[in-house]
Amino acid sequence: TATLRRLYAFEQPLRAIVCKERPLAKKHVMTLTDLANTPLVLPGPKYRVRELVTQACKYEAFTIEPVVTANSLQVILDLVRAGIASTLLPELPLVSELTSGLFKAIPLACEAMNSTEMRIIVRTSRKLSPVSHALIRHLARAISLMRRGDGRTAKSVVV
């Protein structure tokens, strides 16, 4: 197995993503019970989001099951946009939808779903070219700028 080295890490907690037109958008925090009673569209069982949902419900008397399973982000967002279901995603891929007010991201009262992060990694055996280093730094800067509104920045920098 390859040994990986983390170059940058960004906190990316999962949020309940809801259509702003739905009554659910009035909530300020959602619990696992709220999620269990909400129609959800989620990716398939092998995706990390589903692993986190299963892990979060491990000691609960209920499970959280999606009404629709979709492996396409576009399909998931279309269903949320139509008000058919809500989903669980980090905010970063939805910056424009959240900024425009189309969707609302609601924090979750669940430690497992609040401790997720996005990482830029590289194999330790890989020698990066100067262009690769520049591209990685540019990507990390762009992510930090997109997230600047919430006051969080990259956790670690070892490029």
N, C-alpha and C positions, 0 to 999 in steps of 0.2 A: 504494500500500500504506500502511496505517496504521502510524504509529510508536507503539511501545508503551513504557510506562514501568513498571518493576518497583517495586511498593510493598513487598512482602515476599517473602522467599525462605526456604524451609525445605529442609534436606538431606533427601532421601528416597531413600536407596540401595535398589536392588532386593535382595530376599532370596529365597532358595528357601523357599517356604511348603509345609510338609509336615504331614500328619496325625501327631499325636503318637504314635499307635499303630503307625506304620510303622517298620521298622528304620532307615530313613534319618534319623529324628529323633535318632539318637545322634551324628550328625556335628556337628562344631563349625564347620567351614568346608567349602564345596563348590567344586570347581574346574569349569572348563568341561568337562573330560572326564567328571566326575561327572554333570553336567547332560546330556551327550550320551548317557549310559547310563541315564538316569532317565526313566520315562514322565512326560511333561509335558502339561498342558492350558494352552494359551496363547491370547491373543486373536489376531484376524486379522492378516495381514501389514502392514496399514496403520497399526497401533497402534505407539506408541513402544517398548513392551516388545519387540516383534518386531524393530524396527529395531536396538535395542541388542544383541539376541541375534545378529543377522546381522553387525553391526559387530564384535562380540567374536570371532566365528569367522573373520573375514576372513583371518587369517594362520595358521589352524589347518588340520590335515589332515582335519578332520571338520566336520560341520554339526550344529546342534542343531535337531531337528524335533519338533514336538509330536505326540503320538498323537491328540490331540483339539484342534480349533480351536473356540473358543466366544467370541462377542462379548458374552456376558452374564456379569457378575461373579458373579451368583447361581449360574449353571451351573458356572462355574469353581470356586467355593467348595464347591458340592455334590459335585463330583468329588474334590476334595481331602479333604473330610470323609469320603467313602466309602472313601478309601484307594486309589482307582483311579489317581490321578495326583497329581503335585505341580505347583506353578506358580511363577511369578516375579512378585512384586508388592512395592511398598513396604509398610511395616508400618502406616502410618497408617490405611488403610481397614479394617484387621483388628484394631484395638486390643482390642475385646471378645473376639474369638476367641483372640488371643494371651494376653491377661490371664487368661482362664479356663483356659488350657492345652489348648484344643482343637487348636490349630495350634502349630507351632514355626517360627520364622523363622531360617533359617540364613544367615549372611553368605557372600558370594561372593568368591572370589579372582579378581576381575576389575575392573580400574580403571574401565572404561566403565560397568559396572553399579553401581559404588559412588559415582559422581560425579553422580548424578541429583538433581534438586531439584524441588520444587513451588513455583510462583510465584503470587502474586496480582498481576495486571497491570491496567493501564488504558491506554486510548488517550491519547496526550499531548494531543490536541485536545479531549478530553472534560472538561467542567467538572463535578466531583462536588458534589452537594448535601451539606450537613452530615449528613443522615441516611445518605447513602451512605458518607461518611467514617467515621461511627460504626459502621456495619455492617461495614465492612472491618476496622476496629480490633478489633471484637468477634470476628470470624472469626479474625484473626491471634492474638488472645489465647487463644481456644479451642483452636486448633491447638497453640500453645506449651504450654498446660496438658496436652493429651493426650500430648505428647511429653516432658514434663518428666522422666519417669522415666529417659530416656536422656541427660539433661544437655544436650541441644541446644536452642537457641532460634532465633528468627528471625534471619536473616543481615543483613537490611537493612530499615530503616524509613524511608520518605520521605513518608508521608501527611501 
